[in-house]
């Protein structure tokens, strides 16, 4: 990475760390920021451009903090803001609980449109699956439901992923959780 690219990634890391300050990873005793940091490291390792690495760092700020999409758009290049928007599940306040629980089909449809967003999402989910495995045995039912939901949601997305490393990391995480659950 050249200096401007490194500066972008560093700005995104600081922005995400400040946005997630005080948050803890659900079910684990660690700062939440560890999750976007791991996802960003995986995105970089899979050869994606610095804009995708920055978006991976920011992928949960709109969904899980007080940060707005408009602020992301004001602070970061258009490509980064676009990827963050694709990574954010937009739920209207009046969406039925069933829709929230089952997932937003438009969300996954939008991910299909952008190869970088799809890779970020795969690596995000892979990290979530690895965290689920770390929570066993106490979160066994939750992990089993999450694994089933993941397999259903990603069955049609995985073949669209041209990035072999990302696909492999995702498949390894699915297999590891499946084995940890004894499935």
C-alpha positions in Angstrom: 0.0 0.0 0.0 1.2 3.5 -0.7 1.0 6.3 1.8 -2.5 7.7 0.8 -3.9 4.1 0.9 -2.4 3.5 4.3 -3.7 6.8 5.5 -7.2 5.8 4.4 -7.1 2.5 6.2 -5.7 4.1 9.3 -8.4 6.8 9.3 -11.0 4.1 9.0 -9.5 2.1 11.8 -9.5 5.1 14.1 -13.0 6.1 13.1 -14.3 2.5 13.7 -12.5 2.2 17.1 -14.0 5.5 18.2 -17.5 4.5 17.0 -17.4 1.2 18.7 -15.7 2.4 21.9 -17.2 0.7 25.0 -19.0 -2.0 22.9 -18.2 -5.7 23.7 -18.4 -8.6 21.3 -21.7 -10.5 22.1 -21.0 -13.6 24.1 -17.2 -12.9 24.4 -15.2 -10.9 26.8 -13.4 -8.7 24.2 -13.8 -5.3 22.7 -16.1 -5.2 19.7 -13.5 -3.5 17.5 -11.5 -6.7 17.4 -14.2 -8.1 15.0 -13.8 -5.4 12.3 -10.1 -5.5 12.7 -10.0 -9.2 12.0 -12.4 -8.8 9.1 -10.2 -6.1 7.6 -7.1 -8.1 8.0 -8.8 -11.0 6.2 -10.0 -8.7 3.4 -6.4 -7.4 3.0 -5.0 -10.9 3.0 -7.4 -11.9 0.2 -6.0 -9.1 -2.0 -8.8 -6.6 -2.0 -8.0 -2.9 -2.5 -7.5 -0.5 0.4 -11.0 0.9 -0.1 -12.4 -2.5 0.7 -10.1 -2.8 3.7 -11.4 0.5 5.0 -15.0 -0.5 4.3 -14.4 -3.8 6.3 -13.2 -1.7 9.2 -16.4 0.4 9.0 -18.8 -2.4 8.0 -20.8 -2.3 11.3 -20.6 1.4 12.3 -23.9 2.5 10.7 -25.8 -0.6 11.9 -24.4 -0.9 15.4 -23.4 2.7 16.5 -24.8 6.2 16.3 -22.8 6.9 13.1 -25.0 7.7 10.1 -24.4 6.8 6.5 -24.2 10.5 5.7 -21.3 10.9 8.1 -19.5 8.0 6.5 -20.1 9.6 3.1 -18.7 12.9 4.4 -15.6 11.4 5.9 -14.6 8.7 3.4 -14.2 8.3 -0.4 -17.4 7.4 -2.4 -16.2 3.8 -2.9 -15.7 3.2 0.8 -19.1 4.8 1.6 -20.8 2.7 -1.1 -19.4 -0.5 0.3 -20.4 0.5 3.8 -24.0 1.1 2.6 -24.1 -2.3 0.9 -22.9 -3.9 4.1 -25.6 -2.2 6.2 -28.9 -4.0 6.7 -31.5 -1.2 6.4 -34.5 -2.0 8.5 -37.4 0.5 8.6 -38.5 1.0 12.2 -41.8 -0.6 11.4 -40.4 -3.8 9.8 -42.1 -6.9 11.2 -40.0 -9.0 13.6 -40.3 -11.9 11.1 -38.6 -9.9 8.4 -35.8 -8.8 10.7 -35.3 -12.4 11.9 -35.4 -14.0 8.4 -33.3 -11.4 6.7 -33.7 -8.8 4.1 -33.7 -10.2 0.5 -32.8 -6.8 -0.9 -29.7 -6.8 1.3 -28.3 -10.0 -0.1 -29.4 -9.0 -3.6 -27.3 -5.8 -3.3 -24.3 -7.9 -2.2 -24.5 -9.8 -5.4 -24.0 -6.6 -7.4 -20.5 -5.9 -5.9 -17.7 -8.5 -5.7 -15.9 -6.6 -3.0 -19.0 -6.3 -0.8 -19.7 -10.0 -1.2 -16.1 -10.8 -0.1 -16.3 -8.5 2.9 -19.6 -10.1 3.9 -18.2 -13.7 3.5 -15.2 -12.8 5.7 -17.5 -11.0 8.2 -19.7 -14.1 8.5 -16.6 -16.4 8.7 -15.3 -14.3 11.6 -18.8 -14.5 13.3 -18.8 -18.3 12.8 -15.3 -18.6 14.4 -16.5 -16.5 17.3 -19.6 -18.8 17.7 -17.2 -21.8 17.9 -15.3 -20.0 20.7 -18.5 -19.5 22.7 -19.4 -23.2 22.8 -20.7 -25.0 24.7 -22.6 -22.2 26.4 -24.2 -20.8 23.2 -24.8 -24.2 21.5 -28.4 -23.6 20.4 -27.7 -20.0 19.2 -24.6 -21.3 17.3 -26.6 -24.1 15.7 -29.3 -21.7 14.5 -26.7 -19.2 13.2 -25.0 -21.9 11.3 -28.2 -23.1 9.7 -29.2 -19.5 8.8 -25.7 -18.9 7.3 -25.9 -22.1 5.2 -29.3 -21.0 3.8 -28.3 -17.4 3.2 -25.0 -18.1 1.6 -25.9 -21.2 -0.5 -26.6 -19.0 -3.5 -23.9 -16.3 -2.8 -20.9 -18.6 -2.4 -20.7 -19.7 -6.0 -20.7 -16.0 -7.1 -17.5 -15.4 -5.2 -14.5 -15.3 -7.5 -12.1 -14.7 -4.7 -10.9 -18.3 -3.9 -9.2 -17.3 -0.6 -12.3 -15.7 0.7 -14.5 -18.6 -0.3 -12.0 -21.0 1.3 -11.9 -19.0 4.6 -15.7 -19.0 4.7 -16.0 -22.7 4.0 -13.3 -23.5 6.7 -15.3 -21.5 9.2 -18.5 -23.2 8.4 -16.8 -26.6 8.7 -15.1 -25.7 12.0 -18.4 -24.7 13.6 -20.2 -27.7 12.1 -17.6 -30.0 13.6 -17.6 -28.2 16.9 -21.4 -28.7 17.1 -20.9 -32.4 16.2 -22.8 -32.1 12.9 
